[in-house]
Each structure stands twice: as C-alpha cells, then as structure tokens.
C-alpha cells in the first residue's frame, strides 16, 4: 500500500468494515426480506415445480411451446398440478393470469 492514496470515504469504509447498506438487520437475519423470498417460503411445492421446469428447459428435457389459447410465442409454463412438475400447459402471460384468476 506504499504510494497509494486513499480517499476519506475509502479509508472510513476500510476501517469500519461494511457500509450500512450491506449489513444485515440485527433482529432476524434469516427472515425473508423480499416479496419473492416470502412467496418461496410460503409455497415450497410451487417453487420446486418452477425450478424443475427451469432446469428441464435448460437441459433440453422440456421445450417451450406457443400459448395453447392464442398461439403467442411468448409463453410460460402453467402447472395444473404441482405434484407433477413437468406436466405443464404453455400459456401467454395474459391467459396464465386469467387461468389462475378463474381457479
């Protein structure tokens, strides 16, 4: 570190460790903090099915198809039964949301 100049902010950060933005809350650092993390904790079967489909797509075991209602190529997997994660129906976002709203 000979010959290197430190700015006051860099020196303070180095001496204090982490900045406030990166420190975990002191009360319960294991509690989910985002909406997505809370959903994953409340819906483990759904989350596992989503991961299974994502991995199957990545590995080529499963291929996406157009929306079964309108034929749009922008489709996503819908699980009629989360216990069978690879048995999916391909729907566009609008029809997927409608399917969940109707059930």
Backbone as CSV, one residue per row, in Angstrom:
resi,resn,N_x,N_y,N_z,CA_x,CA_y,CA_z,C_x,C_y,C_z
1,UNK,0.801,-1.189,0.000,0.000,0.000,0.000,0.847,1.259,0.000
2,UNK,2.133,1.107,-0.216,3.004,2.261,-0.250,2.753,3.018,-1.543
3,UNK,2.580,4.317,-1.444,2.394,5.147,-2.607,0.941,5.274,-3.060
4,UNK,0.024,4.518,-2.450,-1.380,4.626,-2.832,-2.085,5.589,-1.894
5,UNK,-2.868,6.482,-2.470,-3.629,7.430,-1.670,-5.042,6.897,-1.501
6,UNK,-5.572,7.047,-0.320,-6.945,6.637,-0.045,-7.810,7.869,0.138
7,UNK,-8.996,7.792,-0.421,-9.944,8.874,-0.197,-10.484,8.729,1.218
8,UNK,-11.005,9.786,1.789,-11.563,9.686,3.149,-12.673,8.640,3.235
9,UNK,-13.516,8.538,2.196,-14.608,7.560,2.228,-14.062,6.136,2.200
10,UNK,-13.055,5.893,1.366,-12.470,4.554,1.279,-11.780,4.199,2.587
11,UNK,-11.115,5.149,3.190,-10.431,4.904,4.458,-11.443,4.594,5.560
12,UNK,-12.545,5.323,5.596,-13.573,5.091,6.612,-14.203,3.724,6.409
13,UNK,-14.486,3.357,5.164,-15.094,2.054,4.889,-14.148,0.937,5.273
14,UNK,-12.873,1.097,4.981,-11.893,0.069,5.309,-11.767,-0.098,6.812
15,UNK,-11.854,0.998,7.545,-11.695,0.894,8.989,-12.969,0.422,9.685
16,UNK,-14.125,0.664,9.085,-15.379,0.294,9.727,-15.919,-1.040,9.260
17,UNK,-15.348,-1.614,8.256,-15.880,-2.876,7.737,-16.875,-2.611,6.641
18,UNK,-18.085,-3.074,6.817,-19.101,-2.935,5.778,-19.878,-1.639,5.942
19,UNK,-20.401,-1.161,4.831,-21.248,0.017,4.909,-22.615,-0.377,5.447
20,UNK,-23.401,0.599,5.834,-24.724,0.317,6.406,-25.626,-0.412,5.423
21,UNK,-25.494,-0.129,4.144,-26.376,-0.727,3.140,-26.155,-2.227,3.005
22,UNK,-24.956,-2.709,3.284,-24.679,-4.134,3.106,-24.791,-4.941,4.387
23,UNK,-25.017,-4.286,5.512,-25.133,-5.016,6.761,-26.519,-5.624,6.903
24,UNK,-26.588,-6.821,7.451,-27.860,-7.496,7.678,-28.571,-6.881,8.878
25,UNK,-29.883,-6.923,8.902,-30.595,-6.404,10.074,-30.248,-7.225,11.306
26,UNK,-30.197,-6.560,12.437,-29.762,-7.236,13.656,-30.838,-8.127,14.261
27,UNK,-32.117,-7.854,14.008,-33.167,-8.608,14.687,-33.245,-10.061,14.213
28,UNK,-33.497,-10.342,12.930,-33.599,-11.716,12.449,-33.096,-11.778,11.011
29,UNK,-31.840,-12.122,10.838,-31.239,-12.114,9.509,-31.699,-13.295,8.662
30,UNK,-32.403,-14.283,9.237,-32.861,-15.426,8.450,-34.261,-15.204,7.877
31,UNK,-34.961,-14.167,8.295,-36.308,-13.897,7.803,-36.235,-13.400,6.365
32,UNK,-37.122,-13.879,5.493,-37.113,-13.399,4.110,-37.438,-11.913,4.049
33,UNK,-36.697,-11.189,3.233,-36.849,-9.741,3.189,-37.600,-9.257,1.953
34,UNK,-37.630,-10.039,0.901,-38.309,-9.578,-0.305,-39.624,-10.319,-0.492
35,UNK,-40.484,-9.765,-1.325,-41.765,-10.399,-1.617,-41.535,-11.774,-2.232
36,UNK,-40.543,-11.866,-3.115,-40.232,-13.142,-3.751,-39.758,-14.183,-2.727
37,UNK,-38.913,-13.790,-1.807,-38.439,-14.713,-0.778,-39.578,-15.180,0.118
38,UNK,-40.491,-14.273,0.445,-41.645,-14.673,1.266,-42.534,-15.651,0.511
39,UNK,-42.757,-15.399,-0.789,-43.578,-16.311,-1.598,-42.936,-17.692,-1.653
40,UNK,-41.628,-17.755,-1.859,-40.926,-19.043,-1.926,-41.072,-19.824,-0.632
41,UNK,-40.999,-19.138,0.490,-41.124,-19.813,1.780,-42.551,-20.311,2.008
42,UNK,-43.563,-19.537,1.574,-44.966,-19.927,1.750,-45.409,-21.004,0.761
43,UNK,-44.757,-21.115,-0.399,-45.183,-22.022,-1.468,-44.048,-22.941,-1.915
44,UNK,-43.564,-23.824,-1.068,-42.403,-24.639,-1.437,-42.669,-25.590,-2.609
45,UNK,-43.877,-26.170,-2.705,-44.173,-27.082,-3.822,-44.181,-26.333,-5.148
46,UNK,-44.775,-25.160,-5.165,-44.815,-24.340,-6.372,-43.409,-23.930,-6.789
47,UNK,-42.625,-23.496,-5.828,-41.264,-23.060,-6.108,-40.426,-24.220,-6.658
48,UNK,-40.563,-25.397,-6.075,-39.839,-26.563,-6.558,-40.256,-26.910,-7.987
49,UNK,-41.548,-26.805,-8.295,-42.035,-27.067,-9.654,-41.444,-26.057,-10.631
50,UNK,-41.364,-24.803,-10.243,-40.795,-23.774,-11.118,-39.321,-24.051,-11.392
51,UNK,-38.583,-24.431,-10.356,-37.167,-24.753,-10.522,-37.000,-25.961,-11.435
52,UNK,-37.853,-26.966,-11.270,-37.780,-28.174,-12.081,-37.997,-27.843,-13.555
53,UNK,-38.983,-27.018,-13.860,-39.244,-26.625,-15.246,-38.067,-25.832,-15.801
54,UNK,-37.549,-24.891,-15.029,-36.417,-24.082,-15.495,-35.204,-24.968,-15.816
55,UNK,-34.920,-25.938,-14.941,-33.799,-26.841,-15.190,-34.054,-27.750,-16.382
56,UNK,-35.294,-28.248,-16.529,-35.629,-29.105,-17.665,-35.492,-28.341,-18.979
57,UNK,-35.882,-27.078,-19.005,-35.710,-26.256,-20.195,-34.225,-26.059,-20.504
58,UNK,-33.449,-25.784,-19.477,-32.010,-25.562,-19.655,-31.320,-26.804,-20.178
59,UNK,-31.735,-27.984,-19.685,-31.101,-29.245,-20.076,-31.670,-29.827,-21.371
60,UNK,-32.729,-29.239,-21.889,-33.329,-29.732,-23.117,-34.303,-30.875,-22.920
61,UNK,-34.639,-31.189,-21.680,-35.605,-32.247,-21.387,-37.013,-31.778,-21.746
62,UNK,-37.256,-30.486,-21.626,-38.554,-29.884,-21.883,-38.338,-28.718,-22.839
63,UNK,-39.251,-28.534,-23.773,-39.163,-27.384,-24.675,-40.443,-26.576,-24.554
64,UNK,-40.301,-25.264,-24.650,-41.481,-24.412,-24.550,-42.281,-24.497,-25.844
65,UNK,-43.551,-24.179,-25.742,-44.461,-24.215,-26.887,-45.264,-22.921,-26.906
66,UNK,-45.921,-22.614,-28.012,-46.768,-21.417,-28.055,-47.950,-21.546,-27.100
67,UNK,-48.555,-20.417,-26.788,-49.730,-20.390,-25.906,-50.817,-21.288,-26.488
68,UNK,-51.386,-22.130,-25.651,-52.415,-23.059,-26.107,-53.734,-22.375,-26.419
69,UNK,-53.907,-21.132,-25.986,-55.153,-20.412,-26.231,-55.046,-19.541,-27.480
70,UNK,-54.013,-18.684,-27.522,-53.923,-17.715,-28.621,-52.778,-17.972,-29.591
71,UNK,-51.852,-18.867,-29.251,-50.743,-19.181,-30.149,-49.549,-18.259,-30.040
72,UNK,-49.530,-17.362,-29.074,-48.404,-16.446,-28.892,-47.135,-17.227,-28.553
73,UNK,-46.022,-16.809,-29.161,-44.742,-17.474,-28.868,-44.169,-17.069,-27.516
74,UNK,-44.655,-15.975,-26.960,-44.226,-15.520,-25.628,-45.062,-16.265,-24.595
75,UNK,-44.657,-17.484,-24.251,-45.463,-18.295,-23.337,-44.668,-18.678,-22.095
76,UNK,-45.391,-19.058,-21.072,-44.791,-19.506,-19.820,-45.514,-20.761,-19.356
77,UNK,-44.848,-21.526,-18.516,-45.391,-22.803,-18.065,-46.419,-22.605,-16.961
78,UNK,-47.556,-23.276,-17.097,-48.591,-23.283,-16.057,-48.697,-24.708,-15.525
79,UNK,-48.690,-24.857,-14.218,-48.784,-26.167,-13.576,-50.206,-26.430,-13.094
80,UNK,-50.956,-27.301,-13.779,-52.267,-27.676,-13.253,-52.148,-28.442,-11.933
81,UNK,-51.028,-29.189,-11.781,-50.797,-29.985,-10.570,-49.315,-29.875,-10.213
82,UNK,-49.021,-29.247,-9.082,-47.621,-29.043,-8.688,-46.920,-30.351,-8.312
83,UNK,-47.669,-31.411,-8.078,-47.044,-32.694,-7.767,-46.469,-33.363,-9.020
84,UNK,-46.840,-32.870,-10.200,-46.277,-33.360,-11.465,-45.626,-32.170,-12.160
85,UNK,-44.412,-31.806,-11.751,-43.804,-30.541,-12.183,-43.495,-30.450,-13.675
86,UNK,-43.323,-31.570,-14.363,-43.016,-31.485,-15.789,-44.265,-31.575,-16.661
87,UNK,-45.417,-31.762,-16.062,-46.680,-31.775,-16.789,-47.222,-30.351,-16.769
88,UNK,-46.889,-29.578,-17.808,-47.239,-28.161,-17.837,-48.093,-27.838,-19.054
89,UNK,-48.812,-26.742,-18.960,-49.592,-26.176,-20.050,-48.917,-24.856,-20.398
90,UNK,-48.674,-24.613,-21.677,-47.997,-23.384,-22.096,-49.032,-22.310,-22.407
91,UNK,-48.922,-21.179,-21.689,-49.859,-20.075,-21.828,-49.087,-18.758,-21.885
92,UNK,-49.642,-17.786,-22.639,-49.049,-16.451,-22.611,-49.349,-15.842,-21.235
93,UNK,-48.717,-14.742,-20.918,-48.876,-14.125,-19.595,-50.339,-13.783,-19.297
94,UNK,-51.039,-13.220,-20.280,-52.429,-12.819,-20.056,-53.320,-14.033,-19.774
95,UNK,-53.169,-15.094,-20.548,-54.001,-16.277,-20.331,-53.578,-17.044,-19.071
96,UNK,-52.292,-16.990,-18.728,-51.817,-17.624,-17.499,-52.456,-16.949,-16.286
97,UNK,-52.450,-15.629,-16.286,-53.057,-14.893,-15.167,-54.559,-15.158,-15.098
98,UNK,-55.208,-15.215,-16.282,-56.647,-15.498,-16.317,-56.940,-16.892,-15.766
99,UNK,-56.096,-17.865,-16.084,-56.289,-19.227,-15.605,-56.203,-19.267,-14.081
100,UNK,-55.256,-18.553,-13.503,-55.128,-18.512,-12.034,-56.297,-17.760,-11.404
101,UNK,-56.770,-16.738,-12.075,-57.896,-15.970,-11.556,-59.173,-16.794,-11.557
102,UNK,-59.335,-17.666,-12.564,-60.537,-18.477,-12.702,-60.576,-19.677,-11.753
103,UNK,-59.431,-20.127,-11.275,-59.405,-21.320,-10.421,-59.409,-20.972,-8.964
